[in-house]
Amino acid sequence: MSDLPYSTAVLRLAAEANGAGRLAPPRRSHTENNPVCGDRVTVDLRLVGPVVEAMAHDTKACVLTQASASLLSAALLGSTEAQLTTARAAVAAMLLGGPAPDGAYSGYAVLAEVARHPARHRCVLLPLDAALKALS
């Protein structure tokens, strides 16, 4: 039996796939890959000035990446690049044993157990990295 952190909450997020699909047309888009495991996520964004108005993602990945993309699709709305940069740093710190992010990104707390699996940290961060690259 695997000891990976596939809690009911994580599985539910992945299954709900909030924000799954593509924006037509996106203003910004980026595909990020994890060559170690083959995960791939494309994030499409629509902006109003510096603020994210809409996000969609096309995720071909493990449950952890799917759950992260689902969380991000709600949390990112109304955020700027600076806010996402701060949130990404908070999620990365959580994966190293720190506290979960607060505010709009507090939902990432369900992925805190991934801290015990360093090889899977990239799975959680992949959608955040794709969104940041789409914004920059």
Buried (B, 14 or more C-beta within 10 A) or exposed (E): EEEBBBEEBBEEBBEEBBBBEEBEEBBBBBEBBBEEBEBBBBBBBBBEEEEBEBBBBBBEBBBBBBBBBBBBBEBBBEBBBEBBBBBBEBBBBBBEEBEBBEEBBBBBBBBBBBBEBEEBBBBBBBBBBBBBBBBE
